[in-house]
Amino acid sequence: MEVIILAGGLGTRLQGVIGAYPKCMAPVNGEPFLAYLFRYVAQQGCVRVILSLGYKHEIITEWLATQELPFVVDYVIEKEPLGTGGGIILAAQQAAADNVVVLNGDTLFMTDLKTQMKAHLAHHAAVTLGLKNMKAFDRYGVVKTNEQGVIISFEEKQYRDEGTINAGCYIINTHALLTHHLPEKCSFEKDYLEHYTHEGKFYGHVSDAYFLDIGIPADYEQAQQDFKTLLV
């Protein structure tokens, strides 16, 4: 299992709390958030991680040099911000596997990746999105699927009593992605997922696993409590 982790984000909404760190290096109980992601993917059987880096990448690479990890870590560095799509494409070009896991560096969704991969391969999917059922939220858009699990639409952010969200955990067929010849700078969500939904090659995989996105201070503070017992 190869895992791409998008770790180039600026953490704009967290800068008042964590300073000028990349989001993935936000300290949680004395360790960077990325350390918890590494433990999670190790538990899932990961053999190689490709980090897609950008903003203050030297902070991350210096930390990596101090770590002993149970998998190989490689990285690519954006010379300028390329968006989520550009960051994934840059890393996907270095992947050895035809199907790779992609995670956001500021989100922990503890789904069973082997189960998600099995569903992805069975569907011959271009992308299989990890989905999470949520209640009373306005930070996320909603993903709609049909009875076969094919994604049929992405709906904009607004308050909802309940819905199924994109939890930032993808399994991607690299050939399908790269043959669409997206611009170097692009949004994975807008320019790939939403633009090519009509092809019927994107599937959803719903899990009730633990989910936390540390993109705002309140949820970053929640991580300080939750991670005392998660992935220790």
C-alpha positions as CSV (number, residue, x, y, z in Angstrom):
1,M,0.0,0.0,0.0
2,E,1.3,3.4,-1.0
3,V,0.0,6.5,0.6
4,I,0.2,10.1,-0.6
5,I,-0.2,12.7,2.1
6,L,-1.0,16.3,1.1
7,A,1.2,18.2,3.5
8,G,1.8,21.5,1.8
9,G,-1.0,23.6,3.5
10,L,-0.4,27.0,5.1
11,G,-2.8,26.5,8.0
12,T,-4.1,30.0,7.6
13,R,-7.0,29.6,10.0
14,L,-4.7,28.1,12.6
15,Q,-1.9,30.6,12.5
16,G,-3.1,32.4,15.5
17,V,-2.8,29.2,17.5
18,I,0.2,27.3,15.9
19,G,2.2,30.2,14.4
20,A,3.8,29.8,11.0
21,Y,3.9,26.0,10.9
22,P,2.6,23.8,8.1
23,K,-0.8,22.4,9.2
24,C,0.5,18.9,9.3
25,M,3.1,19.9,11.9
26,A,0.6,21.4,14.3
27,P,1.6,20.1,17.7
28,V,-0.9,17.7,19.4
29,N,0.1,16.7,22.9
30,G,3.8,17.3,22.1
31,E,3.9,15.6,18.7
32,P,3.1,16.9,15.2
33,F,-0.3,15.9,13.7
34,L,1.7,14.1,11.0
35,A,3.0,11.6,13.6
36,Y,-0.5,10.4,14.3
37,L,-1.2,10.1,10.6
38,F,2.0,8.0,10.2
39,R,0.8,5.7,13.1
40,Y,-2.5,5.3,11.4
41,V,-1.2,4.3,8.0
42,A,1.4,2.0,9.6
43,Q,-1.5,0.2,11.3
44,Q,-3.2,-0.1,7.9
45,G,-0.2,-1.9,6.3
46,C,1.4,1.0,4.4
47,V,4.8,0.3,2.9
48,R,5.6,3.7,1.4
49,V,4.5,7.2,2.0
50,I,4.9,10.0,-0.6
51,L,4.6,13.5,1.0
52,S,3.4,16.3,-1.2
53,L,5.1,19.3,0.4
54,G,5.1,23.0,-0.2
55,Y,4.9,25.7,2.5
56,K,7.9,25.6,4.9
57,H,8.7,22.1,3.7
58,E,12.1,22.2,5.5
59,I,10.3,22.0,8.9
60,I,8.8,18.7,7.8
61,T,12.0,17.3,6.3
62,E,14.0,18.2,9.3
63,W,11.5,16.4,11.5
64,L,11.5,13.4,9.2
65,A,15.3,13.1,9.6
66,T,14.8,12.4,13.3
67,Q,12.2,9.6,12.9
68,E,12.5,5.9,12.6
69,L,9.5,4.7,10.6
70,P,8.2,1.2,9.6
71,F,7.8,2.3,5.9
72,V,9.7,4.2,3.3
73,V,9.1,8.0,3.1
74,D,9.7,9.9,-0.1
75,Y,8.5,13.4,-0.9
76,V,7.9,15.9,-3.7
77,I,8.1,19.7,-3.2
78,E,5.9,22.2,-5.0
79,K,8.0,25.2,-6.2
80,E,4.8,27.2,-6.0
81,P,1.3,26.4,-4.7
82,L,-0.3,24.0,-7.1
83,G,-3.6,23.4,-5.3
84,T,-4.8,20.0,-4.1
85,G,-5.0,18.6,-7.6
86,G,-1.5,19.7,-8.6
87,G,-0.1,18.4,-5.3
88,I,-1.7,15.0,-5.9
89,I,-0.5,14.8,-9.5
90,L,3.0,15.7,-8.6
91,A,3.1,12.9,-6.0
92,A,1.2,10.4,-8.2
93,Q,3.8,10.6,-10.9
94,Q,6.3,9.1,-8.4
95,A,4.0,6.3,-7.3
96,A,4.8,2.7,-8.2
97,A,1.3,1.3,-7.6
98,D,-1.6,1.7,-10.0
99,N,-3.9,2.5,-7.1
100,V,-2.8,4.7,-4.2
101,V,-4.3,6.1,-1.0
102,V,-4.4,9.9,-0.7
103,L,-4.9,11.6,2.6
104,N,-5.1,15.2,3.7
105,G,-2.4,16.2,6.1
106,D,-4.8,18.0,8.4
107,T,-7.4,15.3,8.7
108,L,-7.6,11.9,10.5
109,F,-10.3,9.5,9.2
110,M,-9.6,6.1,10.8
111,T,-11.4,4.0,8.2
112,D,-10.2,0.5,7.2
113,L,-8.1,1.3,4.1
114,K,-7.9,-2.4,3.1
115,T,-11.7,-2.6,2.9
116,Q,-11.9,0.6,1.0
117,M,-9.2,-0.6,-1.4
118,K,-11.0,-3.9,-2.0
119,A,-14.2,-2.0,-2.9
120,H,-12.2,0.3,-5.2
121,L,-10.7,-2.6,-7.1
122,A,-14.0,-4.5,-7.3
123,H,-15.6,-1.5,-9.0
124,H,-12.7,-0.7,-11.3
125,A,-13.1,2.8,-10.0
126,A,-11.1,5.8,-11.0
127,V,-11.5,7.2,-7.4
128,T,-13.1,5.8,-4.3
129,L,-13.9,8.5,-1.7
130,G,-14.1,7.7,2.0
131,L,-17.4,9.1,3.2
132,K,-18.6,9.9,6.7
133,N,-22.2,10.4,7.9
134,M,-22.4,13.7,9.9
135,K,-25.1,15.6,11.8
136,A,-25.6,19.3,12.3
137,F,-22.8,20.7,10.2
138,D,-22.0,23.6,7.9
139,R,-18.2,23.2,7.2
140,Y,-18.6,20.5,4.6
141,G,-20.4,19.9,1.3
142,V,-22.4,16.7,0.8
143,V,-21.6,13.8,-1.5
144,K,-24.6,12.0,-3.2
145,T,-24.4,8.5,-4.4
146,N,-26.8,6.1,-6.1
147,E,-27.7,2.6,-4.9
148,Q,-24.6,1.1,-6.5
149,G,-22.4,3.6,-4.7
150,V,-21.5,5.6,-7.8
151,I,-21.1,9.3,-6.9
152,I,-23.7,11.4,-8.8
153,S,-23.2,14.8,-7.3
154,F,-21.3,17.1,-5.0
155,E,-23.3,19.7,-3.2
156,E,-22.0,23.0,-1.8
157,K,-21.4,23.8,1.9
158,Q,-24.4,24.9,3.8
159,Y,-26.0,24.1,7.1
160,R,-27.5,20.6,7.2
161,D,-29.1,18.5,9.9
162,E,-27.4,15.5,8.4
163,G,-25.6,14.3,5.3
164,T,-22.6,12.3,4.0
165,I,-19.4,14.3,3.6
166,N,-16.1,13.8,1.8
167,A,-13.8,12.8,4.6
168,G,-10.5,13.5,2.8
169,C,-9.5,9.9,2.2
170,Y,-9.3,8.8,-1.4
171,I,-8.1,5.7,-3.3
172,I,-7.0,6.9,-6.7
173,N,-6.2,5.1,-9.9
174,T,-3.1,7.0,-11.0
175,H,-3.5,6.2,-14.7
176,A,-7.1,7.5,-14.8
177,L,-6.0,10.7,-13.1
178,L,-3.0,11.4,-15.2
179,T,-4.6,10.7,-18.5
180,H,-7.1,13.5,-17.9
181,H,-4.3,16.0,-18.4
182,L,-5.4,18.5,-15.8
183,P,-3.7,21.9,-15.5
184,E,-0.5,22.0,-13.4
185,K,-2.3,24.1,-10.9
186,C,-5.8,22.7,-10.1
187,S,-8.2,21.7,-7.5
188,F,-8.7,17.9,-7.1
189,E,-12.2,18.4,-5.9
190,K,-13.4,21.0,-8.4
191,D,-11.3,20.3,-11.5
192,Y,-11.3,16.5,-11.3
193,L,-14.0,15.1,-9.0
194,E,-16.8,17.5,-9.8
195,H,-15.9,18.1,-13.4
196,Y,-15.8,14.4,-14.3
197,T,-18.5,13.0,-12.1
198,H,-20.6,12.3,-15.2
199,E,-18.2,9.6,-16.3
200,G,-19.6,7.4,-13.5
201,K,-16.1,6.2,-12.4
202,F,-16.1,7.8,-8.9
203,Y,-17.5,5.7,-6.0
204,G,-18.2,6.4,-2.4
205,H,-17.3,4.2,0.5
206,V,-19.1,5.0,3.8
207,S,-17.5,4.4,7.1
208,D,-18.5,5.3,10.7
209,A,-14.8,5.5,11.7
210,Y,-13.4,8.4,13.8
211,F,-13.1,11.6,11.9
212,L,-11.4,14.9,12.8
213,D,-10.3,17.9,10.6
214,I,-8.0,20.2,12.5
215,G,-8.5,23.1,10.1
216,I,-10.2,25.4,12.6
217,P,-9.0,26.2,16.2
218,A,-12.0,24.4,17.9
219,D,-11.3,21.1,16.2
220,Y,-7.6,21.5,16.7
221,E,-8.3,21.8,20.5
222,Q,-10.5,18.7,20.2
223,A,-7.5,16.8,18.9
224,Q,-5.6,17.5,22.1
225,Q,-8.2,15.6,24.0
226,D,-9.1,12.8,21.6
227,F,-5.5,11.9,20.7
228,K,-4.7,11.1,24.3
229,T,-6.3,7.7,23.7
230,L,-6.1,7.4,19.9
231,L,-3.0,6.1,18.2
232,V,-0.9,6.2,21.4
